[in-house]
Amino acid sequence: MLDNLKLYKVFTYILIPIALLFGFLDLIILMISLANPSGLFGVFIIACFVMYTFTSFKFYKQGVEQNLQMKKSLKDFMKVNAFVSLFFAVLLISQSVYLLNNNLDETMKAMSDMSTQQPGYSQEAFKKMAQSVIKGTCVFFIITGLICFFHVLITLRLLKKHEDLFEVSSN
């Protein structure tokens, strides 16, 4: 279990800057989604991931490390966001793997059509640059998804193990 805690700590500290980046991007997507409400579902999923990351960090620092009593509502909030984050992780992994394996040629064809509209770039240079950016982004999303997936699984186990840390609300 000690190795799991070390791994959990490392994963947590990796996810924090990613959650900050995604949180900033989520604000931008929120502004865009106000004009097109169909994008609000993605905003919700990313917001849940960001909230999960910071609440799990709080749980780790105060609950696991310092053994402090915490509110039961935090546990429930964390569980809900953990399941949405699990969905987000699976979504990141599956879409990135699909794009890398099946859809990269179609995407590159669409990108080459766009490159004809970009003055100052040769079509071949634009294609190579776009392909490397897409591959790099997909690899980043796969790694982020895997870290998030395993982080959520460890969090759910830790929540069960440290159930005594959560006070029963008096409502």
N, C-alpha and C positions, 0 to 999 in steps of 0.2 A: 504493500500500500504506500510505502514511503516513496518508491519510484513513481507511482501514479501521482503523488502530490508534487514531486519535482517536475514531472511532465506537465501536470496541470498548471503549475506556476509559469513554466516556460510558455505554454500555449496561451495563457492569460496575457502575459506581457507582449506576446506577438499580436494577439487580437486587438489590444487597446489602440495602437496607432491605425490599424485597419478600420476599426470601428469609428475612429475620429474622421478618417477620410470618407468613409461611407456616410457618416452623419452629415458632413458638409455637402456631399453630393446629393444626399437625400433632401436637404433644404432646397437645393436648386431644382431637383425633380418635383418637389412639392409646388414650387412657384409655377412650373410648367404645367403640372397636373391640375392646377386650379382652372386652367383654360380647357383642359381635356380630362375630365374626371376618371376615365378608364385607367389612367396611370396611378391613381391613388392606391390601388392594390399593391403595386410595387413599392410605393412609399411606405405603406404599412409594414410590409415584410422587412424592408431595410431598417425601419425605425425599431422594430422588435429585436432585430439582431443587435443594434446599437445599445438598446436598453438592456438586453440580456448580457452583453459583454460587461457593462459597468455594474450591473447588479451582481453578477457572478464574481467580479473583482471585489466588491464590497463584502460579499459572503465569504470569500476566501480570506481576505485581510482581517475582518472582524470576527467571523464565526470560526473558521478552521484554525487560523493562526493564534488569535487572541482568546478564543473560547467565550466570546461575549454573547449575551442573550440578544435575539433579534425578533422582530415582529413576524407573526405568522403570515401576514399579508405580503411580506417580502418573499417568503417561500412560494406562495401561490403565484405572485407576479413573475417570479423567476421561472417557475415551471411552465407557465403559459408562453412566455417569451422563449424559453428553451425549445419547446416543441415547434414554434414558428421558425426559430433559428435552425433547427434540424431540417425542416423543410427547405429553408433557404440554402443550407449547405448542400443538400441533395440536388437542388435546382442548379446551383453553381457548377457542381461536378458534372452532372449529366449534360447540361447544355454546352459546357466547354469541351467535353469529350466528343459529343456529337459534332460540334463545329470543327474540331480538329480532324475527325475521322471522315466525315461525310460531306460536309457543307462548305469546306474551305475553297474548293474549286468554283462553286457558284458564287461565293462571296467575292472571290478574286475577280471573277468575270464582271460582277457589278462594280467593283472598285476600279477595274480598268476602264469601264464606261465613264466613271466619274473623273478618271485621270485625264481624259481628253479635254475636260473642261478646265483643268488646272494649267495655266500658262507657266512656262519656265521649268517644268518637270518633263523628263522623258517618260514615256509610258512604262518602259521597263523598270526604271528607277523607282517610280511611284509604286509599281506592283510589288517590287521587292521590299520596299519600306513598309507598305501596308501589310504584306504577308508577315513580316517579322513582328510588327506591332500586334497583329491579331494573335499570332502564336504566343507571344510573350504574355499578352493579356489572358489568354486561355490557361496557360501554365500557372499564372498568378492566381486565377480563380479556382483552379483545381487544388492548388496547395492551400489556399484560404478555406475552401470548402472542406477539405480533409481535416484541417486543424479545428475548424468550427465543429464538425461532426464529432470528432473524438472528445473535444472539450465539453460538448453538451452531454455526451454519455458519462463522462467522469463527473460532471456536475450533478447529474441525476443520482448517481451512486453516492456522492458526498452528501446530498440533501437527505437521502434515506439514512445514511450512517449517522449524520449529525442532527437527526430529527429533534433531539432534546434541546437544541439551541433555540428553537422557535417557541416563543411564548404563545399560549392560547389567548386569543383576544377576548376581552370581556364584553363584547357586544351581544 
